[in-house]
Amino acid sequence: MSRPTEILSNDHRVVLEKLNVLDRTINNIKSQDAKKTLEDLKLFIKKEMEVHFTKEEDALFPEIEKFMPREAGPLGVMLMEHEDLYKYEDNLVRGIDLFIKNESNGEAIKLIKENGTNYINLLREHIYKEDNMLFMMADMHLEEDQIKEIMRKFEELDKKQLV
């Protein structure tokens, strides 16, 4: 049986690849395929990233809270970083929407570059901390019944995504 942290870490590898694509696109925003690439990345962010964060916040983190207080330590930091990532994400998506309408829109390009860069940098650091600290702690402390409950919630969230 897979562990919840293993599933989330596998998601992280995909996310890191997408961040590399976003980084290249930001640095080559005038390329012919920038519009299509940004549209694809927007879909990934709005669907896959949303499900991933929900799995963490609604399934894994509540179980971690049973042995690590939310306010103290890594869990609180992860949640604060999620909030920052949501802000960057909202502005990035807004920039992408404007860019799709008009590739010469200076405001769109600025929103994409600033928020995209901040999103990339924070999310890379965030993933490193989850994979190398928080998930290791979770694996050490989660009981088998907790793991089953997390996996059940993951399944529910995956089914909702397909609808």
Salt bridges, closest charged atoms under 4 A:
ASP11 OD2 - HIS52 ND1 2.92
ASP23 OD2 - ARG124 NH2 3.99
ASP40 OD1 - LYS36 NZ 2.74
GLU56 OE2 - HIS12 NE2 3.61
GLU56 OE2 - HIS52 NE2 2.87
GLU56 OE1 - HIS82 NE2 2.85
GLU57 OE2 - HIS82 ND1 2.54
GLU63 OE1 - LYS66 NZ 2.96
GLU65 OE1 - ARG70 NH2 2.99
GLU81 OE1 - HIS126 ND1 2.62
GLU81 OE2 - LYS129 NZ 2.33
ASP97 OD1 - LYS42 NZ 2.48
GLU103 OE2 - LYS35 NZ 3.90
GLU107 OE2 - ARG94 NH1 3.80
GLU114 OE2 - LYS110 NZ 3.98
GLU130 OE1 - HIS12 NE2 2.95
GLU130 OE2 - HIS82 NE2 3.69
GLU130 OE2 - HIS126 NE2 2.89
ASP131 OD1 - HIS12 ND1 2.73
ASP139 OD1 - ARG3 NE 3.06
GLU149 OE2 - ARG152 NH2 2.57
GLU149 OE2 - LYS153 NZ 3.99
GLU156 OE2 - ARG152 NH1 2.18
ASP158 OD1 - LYS55 NZ 2.85
